[in-house]
Amino acid sequence: MLGRLAERELTIGELATPFHMSFAGASKHVRVLENAGLVKRTIRGRSHLCRLEAARLAEADAWLKRYERFWTAKLDRLEALLREEDRAQAKSKSKSVTE
């Protein structure tokens, strides 16, 4: 839904259609997105138009990037340790073969 809302405003019915959801199900989903601050709903007559609140996604992206840097550093260190261990095992095996 968020991807579709990035393109343009849509009604709840339009949001529901590709997901084969009922209007009520889509409305509940939109309410959750509204509560998270990701979607803003405007009522025009009987139509409920939804639009993406991109600023909230930018906040989430910034938060995730902080953890991405953390985990990238940890995984890079793990990779270095595993390579070091592989080299030590290979060296040990080649030493035992030549003896």
N, C-alpha and C positions, 0 to 999 in steps of 0.2 A: 504494500500500500504506500509506504513512504517513497519508494522509487517512482511510482506513478504520480504521486503528488509533487515530486520534484519537477515534473514536466509542466503541470498546470493544476488549477483548482478542479476538483471533481465533487460530484454529489456522492452521498453514501451509496446510493444505488449503483453508480458507475464504479465505485471502489469495490463493491461486492461482486459484480458480474464475473470478472476473470477467475475469481476464487470459488465460484459456485456456492456462495454464502447467501444466507437469507439477509434481508434488510436488517432485521433485529440483531443478527449475529455481527454484521458489519458495523452496526451502530454501537454495539458494546465494544467492539475492537477499537473503533474511533474514540470512544470515551476513554479507554485506557491510554491511547496515544495523546489525547488532550490532557489527561491528568499528568502525563510525563512531560508535558510542555512541548511535544513534538508536532502537534497538529492544532490548528485554530479552526473552529467551526463557526460559520456565519449562517444564520437562518434568514432566508429570503422567501417569504410566503410559506409554501409547503416544502421548499427545497432546502436541504442542509448542505451548504457548500463547505468543503474542507480544503485547507491549504497547509502546506508544509511550513513549519517554523524552523527554518534552517539554522538559526543562531544556536538553538539547543543541540542540534547535531554537531555543530562546530565545537561546542563545549565537550560533548561526549568524545569527539575525535581527539581533542587535546588531552583529555584524561587518558584515553587508550594509548596515545603515543608515549606518554610518560612511562607506562607499563611495558610498552613495546621495547623501549630503550633498555629498561631493566632486564627483561627476559632475553633480549638479544645478547646483552653482555654476559649473562649467566650461561646461555647456550653456547656462546663462542668459547667460553672458558671450559665448559664440559667437552666440547669438540676437541680442544687442544689437549686436554687430559687423556681423552680416549685415543687420540693419535699417538701421544707419547707412550701410552700403554701398549698400543699395537706395535710401535717401533721396538719397544723393550722385549715384547714376546717374539717378534721376528728375529731380533738379535740373539735371543736366548736359543731359539730353535736352530738357527744357522750355526751357532757355537756348538750345540750338541751333535749336529750332523757331522761336523768336521772333526770331532774328537773320536 
